[in-house]
Amino acid sequence: MDVSSLTKVLRNGEIFKDSSGKAVRIFPFLRSQGINTVRFRVWVGNHRDYQADTILKLVNLARKSGLNIWIDLHYSNTWADPGNQEIPIEWSRTDLGTLKTQLRSYTQQMMRLFNPDIMQIGNEIDGGFLWPIGRLSDTGSFYSLIRSAANTVRMENYNTKILIHIANYKTANKFFKNAIKHGIDFDIAGVSYYPKWHGYNTDSLFEALSQISQETNKRAIIAENSYPFTFSWADWTNNVVGWEGDLHPNYAATANGQLQQVHDLVKGVRNLATPLASGYAYWEGVWVASEGPESKEGSPWENQACFDFAFKALPVFKAFRE
């Protein structure tokens, strides 16, 4: 589960509760619910919530609860996704050689700071990363950069798993086969799956994961997924998913619908023909509306969290325990 928003939420104290309403500490609770790994996004620079030093405090707490650590390096000062992969303002925007040196140095620093179980090289890099130099269309520059970052991870700790993540599972097999063809060293191929953006055919999703693992001999996982348990609001911040058109037709925006969607995805990856095609991560199951009911800078995800508006655990956790 990605839990990066805990940097915001825990400023208000440990507010989470189990399904009966009893107060819990979040990391031991997640571990007790069958979650074995937590993911944290890290941005370059001094962003209050996602700078490395802030995330490190959460990483240390998570480790004490026996959770594996997955670090997601965005290589940007802000969100990185298929439409946004901007080079950090502190880094070169014109010279590939200088940029590659900065990339190696930063990756090395992050490896030594976190020593993670999984290091993710970029976030949803369907079109490349570190734009404009590292666009996928400039194959020489893109592969040179990502190869450098991956090799740095490998040299720092051979046991750390290297994960590469794109959003569109429908183009993933070609993407990861090309990565191998260009000498990119990685262990895990991650894809996103949100019905709103990626469609309703989960059979094709599972087929894609199987194909990736069979043709690349890499582990293939659903690196991001989530689903709403309601269309109600808990603050005045616009929610990303907020109407019927955002839903998968098989799952209602209810607590049971959320549970069933996650259950079916977890069961699907567990039942694939190859054991390499396995793995599932819920995105931001803890991003509750902790700033108050009138906040305009609260959570755009509170109706997709794994806790209700009273911060009580929802039935969706059953899917992780099965």
C-alpha positions in Angstrom: 0.0 0.0 0.0 1.2 3.5 -0.9 1.0 5.5 2.4 2.9 8.7 1.4 0.1 11.0 2.6 0.9 10.0 6.2 3.3 12.9 6.2 0.1 15.1 6.2 -2.3 12.9 8.2 -0.1 12.1 11.2 0.5 15.8 11.9 -2.9 15.5 13.5 -1.8 12.5 15.6 -2.6 8.8 15.4 -6.3 9.1 14.3 -6.9 5.7 12.8 -9.2 3.1 14.2 -10.0 -0.5 13.5 -13.4 -1.6 12.3 -14.8 -1.6 15.8 -13.7 1.9 16.5 -10.7 1.1 18.7 -7.7 3.4 18.2 -4.7 1.8 16.4 -1.2 2.8 15.4 -1.2 2.8 11.6 1.9 0.7 10.8 1.3 -2.2 13.2 -2.3 -2.2 12.1 -1.5 -2.4 8.4 0.9 -5.3 9.1 -1.8 -7.1 11.1 -4.1 -6.8 8.1 -1.8 -8.7 5.7 0.0 -5.8 4.1 3.7 -6.6 3.9 5.1 -3.6 2.0 4.5 0.2 2.2 5.4 2.6 -0.6 6.6 6.2 -0.2 6.9 8.8 -2.9 10.0 11.1 -2.7 10.4 14.4 -4.5 13.6 16.3 -5.2 14.0 19.4 -3.1 12.4 20.7 0.1 8.7 20.0 -0.3 7.2 19.9 3.2 5.5 16.5 2.7 7.6 14.6 0.3 11.2 15.6 0.8 13.5 12.8 1.7 14.1 13.7 5.3 10.4 13.9 6.0 9.7 10.5 4.4 12.7 9.0 6.3 10.8 9.5 9.6 7.9 7.4 8.3 10.2 4.8 6.8 11.9 4.3 10.2 8.5 3.8 11.9 7.3 1.4 9.2 10.4 -0.8 9.6 9.9 -1.1 13.3 6.6 -2.8 12.4 8.3 -5.3 10.2 7.1 -3.8 6.9 9.1 -3.8 3.7 10.1 -0.4 2.3 9.4 0.6 -1.3 10.7 4.0 -2.3 9.2 5.7 -5.4 11.6 8.3 -6.7 9.7 10.8 -8.9 12.9 12.6 -10.0 10.9 15.8 -9.9 10.0 18.6 -7.6 6.3 17.6 -7.9 4.0 14.9 -9.1 5.4 12.7 -11.9 2.9 10.9 -14.1 2.3 10.2 -17.9 1.6 13.9 -18.4 4.2 15.5 -16.1 7.8 14.5 -15.8 9.6 17.8 -15.3 13.3 17.9 -14.5 13.9 19.3 -11.0 14.8 23.0 -11.0 18.1 22.2 -9.3 19.2 20.0 -12.2 20.4 20.7 -15.7 17.7 21.0 -18.4 20.1 21.3 -21.3 23.1 18.9 -21.0 22.6 15.1 -20.9 26.0 14.5 -19.4 25.5 16.8 -16.5 22.0 15.6 -15.9 23.2 12.0 -15.8 25.8 12.9 -13.2 23.1 14.6 -11.1 20.8 11.6 -11.5 23.5 9.1 -10.4 24.4 11.3 -7.4 20.8 11.7 -6.2 20.0 8.0 -6.7 23.1 7.1 -4.7 22.1 9.5 -1.9 18.6 8.0 -1.8 19.9 4.5 -1.7 22.2 5.3 1.2 19.5 7.2 3.1 16.7 4.6 2.8 18.4 1.3 1.9 15.0 0.1 0.6 13.7 -3.3 -0.2 12.4 -1.9 -3.5 13.6 1.1 -5.3 11.3 2.5 -8.0 13.0 4.4 -10.9 10.6 7.1 -11.9 6.8 7.1 -11.6 4.5 6.2 -14.5 7.2 6.7 -17.1 5.2 5.7 -20.1 6.6 8.7 -22.1 10.0 8.8 -20.3 11.1 10.9 -17.4 13.2 14.0 -16.8 11.6 15.9 -19.6 12.6 17.4 -22.0 15.9 15.5 -22.2 14.6 12.1 -21.1 11.6 11.7 -23.3 11.0 8.2 -24.5 10.9 9.5 -28.1 14.6 10.4 -27.6 15.6 6.8 -27.1 19.3 7.4 -26.7 18.9 9.9 -23.9 16.0 8.1 -22.1 17.7 4.7 -22.0 21.0 6.2 -21.0 19.4 8.0 -18.1 17.3 5.1 -16.8 20.2 2.6 -17.3 22.4 4.9 -15.2 19.8 5.2 -12.4 19.2 1.4 -12.3 22.9 0.6 -12.3 23.5 3.0 -9.4 20.8 1.1 -7.4 22.4 -2.2 -8.2 25.9 -1.1 -7.3 24.7 0.4 -3.9 22.8 -2.8 -2.8 22.5 -5.8 -5.0 19.6 -7.1 -2.9 17.4 -4.1 -3.4 14.8 -4.9 -6.1 14.6 -2.4 -8.9 11.0 -1.5 -10.1 10.0 0.3 -13.2 6.5 1.6 -13.4 4.3 2.7 -16.3 0.6 3.6 -16.2 -0.8 1.8 -19.3 -0.8 -1.9 -19.0 -1.9 -2.3 -22.6 1.5 -1.1 -23.9 3.5 -2.5 -21.0 4.8 -5.7 -22.6 6.4 -3.7 -25.5 7.8 -1.1 -23.0 9.5 -3.6 -20.8 10.8 -5.8 -23.6 12.4 -2.7 -25.1 13.9 -1.8 -21.8 15.6 -5.2 -21.7 16.7 -4.8 -25.3 18.4 -1.6 -24.3 20.2 -3.2 -21.3 18.1 -1.8 -18.5 18.6 -3.8 -15.2 15.4 -4.2 -13.3 13.5 -6.9 -11.3 9.8 -5.8 -11.2 7.6 -4.4 -13.9 4.8 -2.4 -12.4 1.6 -1.1 -14.1 -1.3 1.1 -12.8 -4.9 0.0 -13.0 -7.7 2.5 -12.4 -11.0 1.7 -14.1 -11.6 5.5 -14.8 -8.5 5.7 -17.0 -7.7 2.1 -18.0 -11.0 0.5 -18.8 -13.0 -2.4 -17.4 -11.5 -5.5 -18.9 -9.6 -7.0 -16.0 -9.1 -10.2 -18.0 -6.9 -8.3 -20.4 -5.1 -6.8 -17.4 -4.2 -10.3 -16.0 -3.3 -11.5 -19.5 -0.9 -8.5 -19.9 0.8 -9.3 -16.5 1.2 -12.9 -17.5 2.7 -11.9 -20.9 5.1 -9.5 -19.4 6.5 -12.0 -16.9 6.6 -14.8 -19.4 8.4 -12.8 -22.1 10.7 -10.8 -19.8 11.2 -13.2 -16.9 10.5 -10.3 -14.6 7.9 -10.1 -11.8 4.9 -8.2 -13.0 2.6 -6.4 -10.5 -0.3 -4.0 -10.2 1.7 -1.1 -8.7 -1.3 1.2 -8.2 -5.0 0.7 -7.8 -7.8 2.1 -5.7 -11.6 2.3 -5.6 -14.3 4.5 -4.0 -16.4 3.3 -1.1 -18.7 6.4 -1.5 -19.4 9.5 -3.6 -19.9 11.5 -0.4 -17.4 14.2 0.7 -15.6 14.7 4.0 -14.0 18.1 3.2 -14.3 20.8 0.6 -11.4 19.5 -1.6 -12.4 18.2 -5.0 -12.2 14.4 -5.2 -10.5 12.7 -8.2 -13.3 10.1 -8.5 -16.7 11.5 -7.9 -19.5 10.3 -10.2 -20.9 7.1 -11.7 -19.0 7.5 -15.0 -15.7 6.9 -13.0 -16.8 3.5 -11.8 -16.3 -0.1 -13.1 -19.8 -1.3 -14.0 -19.3 -4.4 -11.8 -18.6 -2.5 -8.6 -20.7 0.1 -6.8 -19.2 3.0 -5.0 -19.9 1.3 -1.6 -17.8 -0.3 1.0 -18.7 -3.7 -0.4 -18.0 -2.6 -3.9 -14.6 -1.4 -2.9 -13.9 -4.7 -1.1 -15.0 -6.8 -4.1 -12.9 -4.8 -6.6 -9.8 -5.2 -4.6 -10.6 -8.8 -3.7 -11.0 -9.7 -7.4 -7.7 -8.0 -8.4 -5.7 -9.6 -5.6 -7.3 -13.0 -6.3 -6.6 -12.5 -10.0 -2.8 -11.8 -9.6 -2.5 -14.7 -7.2 -4.1 -17.1 -9.6 -2.0 -16.3 -12.7 -0.3 -19.1 -14.4 3.2 -17.9 -13.7 4.3 -17.1 -10.1 6.2 -14.1 -11.4 3.0 -12.4 -12.4 2.0 -11.5 -8.8 1.8 -8.5 -6.6 -0.7 -5.8 -5.8 -0.5 -2.4 -4.2 -3.3 -0.1 -3.1 -2.7 3.6 -3.8 -3.1 5.9 -0.8 -5.3 3.9 1.4 -4.6 6.2 4.3 -5.2 9.6 2.6 -8.2 10.5 4.8 -9.7 14.0 5.2 -7.7 14.9 8.4 -7.7 18.6 7.9 -11.3 19.2 8.9 -14.7 19.3 7.0 -14.1 22.8 5.5 -10.6 22.3 4.2 -10.0 23.3 0.6 -6.5 21.8 0.7 -7.5 18.4 2.3 -7.7 15.0 0.6 -8.8 14.5 -3.0 -8.8 10.8 -2.2 -10.8 10.5 1.1 -13.6 8.5 -0.7 -11.0 6.0 -2.0 -9.2 5.5 1.3 -9.4 2.3 3.2 -10.8 4.1 6.2 -14.2 5.8 6.4 -14.9 9.4 7.3 -14.6 8.6 11.0 -11.2 7.1 10.3 -12.5 3.5 11.0 -11.1 0.6 8.9 -13.3 -0.4 6.1 -14.1 -4.0 5.0 -11.6 -3.7 2.1 -8.9 -4.9 4.5 -10.4 -8.4 4.2 -9.0 -8.6 0.7 -5.5 -8.3 2.0 -5.9 -10.9 4.7 -7.4 -13.7 2.4 
